[in-house]
Amino acid sequence: MAELVPFAVPTDSDKTLLVWELSSGPTAEALHHSLFTAFSQFGLLYSVRVFPNAAVAQPGFYAVIKFYSARAAHRAQKACDRKLLFQTSPVKVHLGTRHKAVQHQALPLNGSQCQELANYYFGFNGWSKRIIKLQELSDLEERENGDTMVPLPKRSLKFFCALEVVLPSYDCKSTGIGLVEEPVNKMEEGPLSFLMKRKTAQKLAIQKALSNAFQKLLIVVLDQLLSLEAAWPRGE
């Protein structure tokens, strides 16, 4: 049976693990590291969040772990429930509680998260991006002396990007666009600050376009025996 993995923030209960009875000895940061190391062996993690137990409970922590894949979450739950893992006492690991919740619109992953997910399933060399167009649309006016490096007050930096994501092994392409507008408030910030903001806005436009391109793809993960992953355009 195939599993669909979208380039979206995972919200399904079958992709979420609840981990209880974590020791009170380590810090939350140390537990985060230990949990990430233990559970990332079963699949790519979207997030690991560690919380202190409620005041009425015994001292310690619990965690909420989200996978991109429901299969990976199930494997992790079976392998880790009531095991010692990284502490001297066993932990309890359950799948997230199922709710008859209202359907929420899927939130897209940002550009960096999309790249991480693509690298995991297709490999670092299994996909590429090609910038089709990167254009500045900034609402900036030239000064009389011709210096365009210093913005006028209450202006903004605007960049538009169009790019293409290519998966050569699957003969698959997807295009995306991104538009970013960043405010530039004061002249006294100086030309160096302006250049840094301009570079940041440019990168954000590229990342938005990359995210938009990946939103049109679905990863289809087939049975482990086949060991095959494929990507298909959504609605195209």
Secondary structure, 3 states (H helix, E strand, C coil): CCEEEECECCCCHHHEEEEEEECCCCCHHHHHHHHHHHHCCCCCEEEEEEEECCCCCCCCEEEEEEECCHHHHHHHHHHHCCCCCCCCCCCEEEECCCCCCCCCCCCECCHHHHHHHHHHHHCCCCCEEEEEEEEECCCCCCCCCCCCCCCCCCEEEEEEEEEEEEEHHHCEEEEEEEEEEEEECCHHHHHHHHHHHHHHHHHHHHHHHHHHHHCCEEEEECCCCCCCEEEEECCC
